[in-house]
Amino acid sequence: MNSKKIKLYFFILSSVFLPSVSYSRVDRNETEHLIEYSLSITKLSTYFDFQPGNTAETKMEQIGIDWYESFSSYFHAGLEVGYIDMSQIDNSSTSAQFTSGQYAGIKFRFLPVDSPLISLSLNFDYRYNKTQGKNSVQESQFIWSESTLATELHFQPNSDIGLFIASDYQFLDGSQQTTGNINLSRSFKGSKSQGFRVGSKLSINRNGEIRVQWATGFRNSVEIHFTRTF
């Protein structure tokens, strides 16, 4: 990533997450209405299965902002937007080997169990992704969607540190369009659908949290989330 992107990341981080004494979290015991903002930074690798019978390793770096709002103490919903840098160096189209673009999605979170020590969440996320790349003779575009179901179990032994484990199921479907000296149109799916995550959380103050997670399965990734709740 270039220096301009790094500066942008730090600007978003400082505006979204860094603690300020002028803010105070509204305690859940006082009201059920909470708003949660997160800055997420992700580095991942996955595989796209192109039809027919060609699998390509795909690497991405992503930065995004998530927003959740509680409609009750047991149901939250929100949106996400972000930026993608993607590489697929074994793609036969040179303009498709390095692409960049955006994603946007909608998120739902159900909390059937939510106590200070243990909580269970059931999540459904839908994300739309689009990246583009071009050179002097070609232009390529990737468009794909991801629908993900997740079950997360959280353990909070004290107010500062938390641990969690999650099981995910994802359906990925998309297409690559290349024009220029080579015209190509082909669809792809995710090579795997099952995934697992583990992670930890560190509370910074009453309304700040850092979350780190590692994933394997349909993706291998490391993610960092900087979260504030109001």
N, C-alpha and C positions, 0 to 999 in steps of 0.2 A: 504494500500500500504506500502511496506517495505522501509527502509531508502535508499537503493540503487536506487529505482525508484524515490524517492523524490529528491535525489542529481542529477539524470539525468534530471528531470524536470527543476530544477533551472539552470543547465548548458545550456539546450536548450533555456530557457527563456533569460538568459544573452547574449547568442550569437545571438539570433534572434531579440530581442526587445530593450534591454536597450539603451537609447539614447547615441549618440556619436557626438561630435562637428565636427568630420571629415566628417560626412554625411550631405548632404543637399538635400531636396526633389526638384525634377524638377517640376516646376509649370505647371499645365495642360494647361495654356494659352500659354506656350512656346512650348510644344510638346504634342502629343497625346500618346506617348509611356511611360507607367508606369509599374513598377513591384511592386507587393504587396506580402509581406510575413506575415504569421500569425502563432502564437502558440496558440492552442486552448486546453482548459481543460474542460471536460464535465463530469457531473454526471447525470445519467438518469435512469428511470425505464420505461419499456414497457411490452407488453404481446405478446407472441408467441402462435398462435393457431395451435396446432398439430392436424394432421388428424388421426383418426376421433374424433372430439369433446372433446379435452383436451386443456385447456388454462393454460399456465404457466407464472407467473410473472418473468420477466427478468430484472436484474439490471446490469448496466455497469458503469465503470469508464474508460474514454478515454483521451488520450493526443495525439495531432497530430500537423502536420505542413501543412499549406495550402500555395499554391503559385498561384497567378494570374498574367497574363500579358495582357496588353491592345493591341488589334489588331486594334482598332479604339477607338475614344472617347465613342462609344456606344456599343462596344462588347469586353468582356474580357473572357479569358479561362485560365484554370489552372489545377493543380493536387493536390491531398492530400494523405498523408500517416500517419499512426498512430498506436498506441498500445491500446489494449483492455484488461481489466480485467472484466470478466463476471461471475455472479452468478445466479443460477436457483435452489434454494434450494428445491423446490417441485418436481424436476425431479426424475423419478423413477430409473434412472441410477446414481449411486453414483459418478462415474467419470465425469458425465456431470453437477454436481452441482456447481463446480468451475472450470472455464476454462479461458485461456488467449490466446492472439494471436495478429493479425495485421489486418489493413484494408488499402485499397488503392482505389483511385477513381479519376474521372475526373469531372470538374466543368465548367459550362458556365454561363455567366452573360450578360444580355442585359439591356441597359439603355435607354429606349425611352424618359424618362424625366430626365434631370440632370441639376439642377440649384443650386446656392449657398443656397437657402432656402429650396426647396423641390426637392426630387428625387424619381423616381420609378424604381425598378429593377425587371426583370423577370429572374429567375434562374432555371437551370436544373442541377442536380447532380446525378451521378451514383457512387455507392460505393460497393466494394467487401470486404466481411468480412470472417475471418476464425479464430476460436479458438479451442484449444485442452486441454484436461485434462485427467489424468490417475491416477490410484492407483494400488495396488498390483494385482488386479483381473480383471480390466477393463481399456479400453481406449475409450474416446469419442471425437468426432469431430463435430463442427458446421460449416457449410458453408452457407452463405446467401448473397443476393444482395439487395440493396436498390436503387430505382429510385425515386427521389423527384423533384417535381415542386413547385416553391415558387414565390409568389408575395410580394415584400417588399416596403413599403412606408416610406421614411425617411424625417424627419423634422429637420432642422438645424437652430435654432433661433439665434445662434451666433457662432463664430469660435471655441469655446471651448466645447460646449455641444450639443449633438444631441439625438433625440428620433426616434424610429422606431416601426412599427407594421407590422406583416407579416402573411400571410395565406399559409399553406403548404398542399400538397397532396402527399402521399407516397405509393408506391407499394413495399412490402417486401415479398421475397420468398426464402426459404432455406430448409435445411435438417439436421438431426442429424444422425450420424453413430456411433454405439457403438459395440465394440467387446470385447471378453473375456468370463467370465463365463455367461454373457448374451449377445446375439447378437441381435441388434436392428437397424432398419432403418426406419425412418419416416420423413415425410415432414412437414413443417409449413409455415404459413403466418402471417403477422401482423394482430392483432385483430381489428385495426382501420386504416383508411387511411387519415382522415382529421386532421389537427393540426393548432395551432395558436401560434405566438410568439410576445412578446413585449420586448423592451430593451432600453438601453441608451448607448451613446458613450461619451467618454471624451478624448479630444485631449491633448497630452502631450507636443508636440512641432510641428514643421511644418511637420514632417514625422512619428510621433508616435501617437498611439491611443489605448485606452482600451475600450473594448466593453463587456457589460454584458447583457445576455438575458435569459428570462424565457419562457418555452414552455409547452403547454398542448395539449391533443388530443391523437395522436398515440404514443406520448411519453410525460412524465413529466420530465423536465430537467432544469438544471442550467448550463449555459456555460459562460466561460470567454475567450475572444480573445485578444491577444496582437499583434498589427499589426504595421508594418512599411512599408512605401511606398517610392520608389525611382524613 
